[in-house]
């Protein structure tokens, strides 16, 4: 009898966490194939440090991770899925049959503004090192950091602003003006008021002006318009997070519209016979964060193991947001659990609030990789 066959599509945090967790749960009782185009796996959440020469995101060959997890690595991308035939079709023409499928392929990104520098975590050093050097050289005196509307993870924009402020202060440059623009009602509102207040104080102490509940437009170079305040700023440089949309996979719900994949409490994709699961930013879950993607992947892995007749507690997804805010000095640790009705059970501290104290909290990856 053939072994239970699982395909995991993706090469980021959610996919690798799902791979490692599933192998631990099923032992040798399943054949696992990793469908991923990337040669290396990197903790891209650490990429904000690179322009400030504070270290690079750690990288590991995908081939080695797959080997250690006793999985086959197919270096290709997911093209479309045939749920009825239980077959994954890769862009290069490979067809992979599955008994269970985990889709963790991330999102599509696009610049939010034509006349701004778009921050991309996979190109952070290339995009931003010149800006940091211009600040150090006294050529740039004002920088605006923008979070556009939409389901994006805003933490990097605050990290970039705080690390820029720290670098300017360390150079004795007190005349650098830094601004953060966010559509949220408060900084990092996703964590609730306790965290927002703490981050707001940190930004204020760093001399960073925050425009909350604000939508930005950038009609021309060095021109920033704020609504509804009807205010125009003229920063020397403008850095913005990209907008994101779902992958829109043919054969899966979410293939049209915004492209995000719906999931149920066990991260299964509705209408796919209980054999297709999704995790990470590609899902309709509104908060996009590597740690939450890892939690979804763990939930999906348990459900898949249950399908493979492994005795396991397949608990539903109960999200806990864990964030480490890099500041250029001591980091700030934040957690939040949604407890219903839009209220939060949150905590903020100068000390780690979870066992690993890692930038991305992912149980299997914490054992496998150092991601502080």
N, C-alpha and C positions, 0 to 999 in steps of 0.2 A: 504494500500500500504506500502511495506517495505521501511524503511529509506535507503537513499544512504549509502552504506557500503564502508569504507576505511580501508585498512590494511597498517600499517607503520612498516617496518621491520628494526630493529636496536635499539641500546640502548645508542648511543653516542650523541654528540652535535647536529648533523644534524637531527637525528631522533626525539629527544626530542623537539628541536626548531620547527620542522615541526608539531609535535603533538600539541604543544601549540598554534602555529599560526593558524592551521586548525580549532581547536576548537573555537578560537576567531572569525574566519571568518564565520563558519557555524552555530554557536550556537548549539542548540539541533537538527539541521536538518540533522545530519549524525551520523551513528554508526561508531565509530572508535575503531579499535583493534591494540594494540601495541604488536608486536612479538619481544621479546628481551630476551636474555638468562641471562643477568646480574642482580644481586640482587640490585646493587647500581649504580647510575650515578655519575661520578666524573669529575671535571674539570682537566683532566690529563695534560693540558698545564702548570699547576702550580707545577707539580711533580718535576721539576728540583730544586725546593727550598728544598725538603725534605732532601737530603744528607747533606745540610749545616745548618740544624736545623732552617730554616727560615719559617717554617709553612708547613702544609700538604695540599694537594688538597682537596677541600671541597667535601663531599659526601652526597648523598641524596637517600633514598630508591626509586627504580623504582615504587614499588607498590603505594607509596604515590603520586608520580607524575601522574601516570595513573589515580588514584582515583580523584585527583583534576581536571584533564582534562576530567573527565567523560568518560574514555576509559577503555576497557577491556584489561587486561594484560595477554598475553599468554607467559609463560616463556619457550621459546624454540628458536631454530635457524632456519633461512630460508634454506631449502634444495634445492627446485627448484620451478619454476613457470610455470603454464600452461596458457599462454596468451589467447589461444582460448577459454578455458573453464572458464577463469577468476578465477582461483583458485591458492592459495599459498599453497605449501606443506612444512610442518615443519619437522625437523629431527625426532621428536618423533612420527610422523604419523598423527598429526593434519592437517586437511584441512580447509583452510579459504577462503571462497568466497569473491570476492571484486567487487565493481564498479570502484574503483581506488586504485592503489597500489603505495606507496612510498618506494623505496629501499634505505636505508641509513645504510648499514651494515659495512662500513669501508673496510679495506684492509687486506691482508695477509702479515706478516712480516717474515724476515729470516735474520740471521747474515750475514753481508757482508764479514767478515774476521774470519777465524778459530782461530787466535791467538790474538784476541782483545776482550775487554769487550764490549758487545753490549748494548747500552743504550736502555732500554725499559721504557716508561713513566709509565707503570703500576707496575714496580718493581724498580723504581729509588732509593728508600731508601736502599733496600737490596743490589743492585748491586754496588752502589757508596759510601756508607758511609765509608766502609773500606779504600777506596782510599783517601778520605778526611782526615780520621784519620791518615793514613800513612804520608800524607803531613804535617799535624800538628805535628806529632812526629818526623819529620825529616828523615823518612825512604825512602820517595819518593822525588826525586829531579827534575824529568822531566816527563811531561805528554803530550801526543799528542792526539788531538781530530780530528776525521776524519769524513767527509761527503762523502759517496760513490757516484758514479754516479747514476743517476736515478731520478724519480719524488718524491723527499722527501722534507719535510719541514725542512730547515737547522737551523732555529733559535735556537733550543735547544743546538746545539753544541757550538754556540757562547755564550749562557748564561752560560753553564757549564764552559767554559774557563774563562769568565770574573768573575764569582763567585769564581772560584778556585783562580784566581789571587788576588781578593779582600781578600779572607781568608788568603792566604799566606802573603800578605802585612800587614794585621792586626796582624799577629803573628810575624812580624819582620823578615820574611824569604825571603830575597832578592835573594837567589841563586836558586829558583825554576824556571825551564825553561818550558814554556808552548808554544805549537805549535798547530795551526789550519791548516788543509789541506782540501781544497775544490776544486771540479772540475769547479766551477763557476769562471768567470773572475775577480770577486771582491766579498768581503763579502756581503752577502744578496743582490746579484745582482737583484733578483726578484723585489726589490723595486725601482730600478733605481739608477742612479749615485749620486743623492743628498744624499740618505740614505746610499749608499755604502761608500761614502766618510766620512760621519759622523761616521759610525760604524768602519771604518778603523782607524780613528783618535783615537777612544775610545780604540781599541785593541792595538794600538801603545803606547798610554799613559799607558796602563796596562802592557806593556812589553811582549805582546803576539806576537810571530812570525806567520805570515800568509803566507802559500804557496797556491796561487790562480792558477787557470787553471792547476791544478795538480791532477793526479790520483795516489792513494796510493795502495800499496800492502803490505801485512804483511806475509812474508814467514815463519817467526818463532817468538817465543816469544821475545819481546823487540827489534824487528827488523822491521823497517819501510823504505820501498823503495819508492821513489818519481819519477814519470815520467811526462814530458819528461826530467826533470833536471838531471836524473841519479844520484840522491843523496840518500845516506843511512843515516838514523838517528837511534839512539839507546835509545829511551825513556824508562824510568822505567815502565811506564804504558801507554797503548793505549786504548782509548775509541772511539767507532765508532757508528754512527747511523746505524740502520738496513736498508736493502733494502726492498722495498714493491712491491706488485703486486696486481692486482684486484681480486675480490672475485670469478670471473668465475662462475656465476650462470647459471645452466642448464635451458634452456628455454628463456634466455635473450641474446641479442647481447653482445659480449664480453666474451662469455662462453669459448672461446679458446684463444690462443695467450697470451697476457699479462693480460687478465681477466678483464680489466676496462670496465665499462658500458658507451656506448656513450649516449649523451644527446643533445637535441636541445636548442634553445634560451629560452624555457620555462621549461627546465629540464625534458622534456618528452623523453622517450626512443624510438628512431625511430623503426618503424615496429611492434609496439605493440598496434596499434589501438587508440593511444592517451589516454590510461588509465593507463599506467605504467610510473612512474617518478623515477628519481634517484637523490641523493644529497650526497655531502661529498666526502671523499677520494676515494670511490669506482668508481667514474665517471672518464671519460677520461680527464676532465679539468686538465691541467698540474700542477697547484699549489695546494698543499695539505695543508690545514689550516682550523682549526675549524671555524673561522669566515666566511670564504668563503663557507664552508659547510652549515652554518646557513643561509647565503644569498640564496644559492641554495634551501634550504628547504623552505624558505619563498616564493620564486618564484614558487616552485612546489605546495605549499599549496594554493596559489591564483589560480593556474590553476585547481587544484582539486575542489576548491570551485566553480569555474565557471562551471565545469562539473555538479556539484550538484545544478545548477540553482540559485546560489547565485549571486546577483549583486555586482561584485567586479572588480576592475581594475587588470587584469592579466598581469602585466608588465614583459618584458623579463629580464633575468639575466644580470645585469651590474656589474661585479665584482669590488669591492674596497677592497684592501688588507689592513688590519689594524693589526699592530703588536706592542706588548709591549715587549721590550728587557730587561729582568731582568739582573742586573749587580752585585748584592750584595749590591749596594748602591742605588742611585736614578735611576729609570728605564728610558729608552728612548722610546719615542712614535713615530711610523712611519706609514705613509699611502702611498698608491700608487694606481693610477688608470691608467690602460692601455688605451692609447689614440690613438692607431693604429700605424702600422709600427714599432713596437718594442720600441716606445718611451713612457715615463712615465710622469705623472703629480704626483709628490710625494712631501712629506713634512716630516720633522723630527723635534722633539721638546722635551724639558724636561718636558713639560706640556701635559696633555691629549689632543688628537686631535679629540676625539669623545665623545659624551655626557656622557657615562657611565665611561669612563676611565678604562674599564675592560680589563683583559688579553684576553678574548675571547669576541668579540663584537657580541652579538646575542640578537636581540631586545626582544624577548619573555623571554629568559633566564635571561636577565638583570633585568627584573621585578621579576622574580621568584627566582633567586639565586644570592648570592653575590660572584663574581668570580674575585675579585681584586687580 
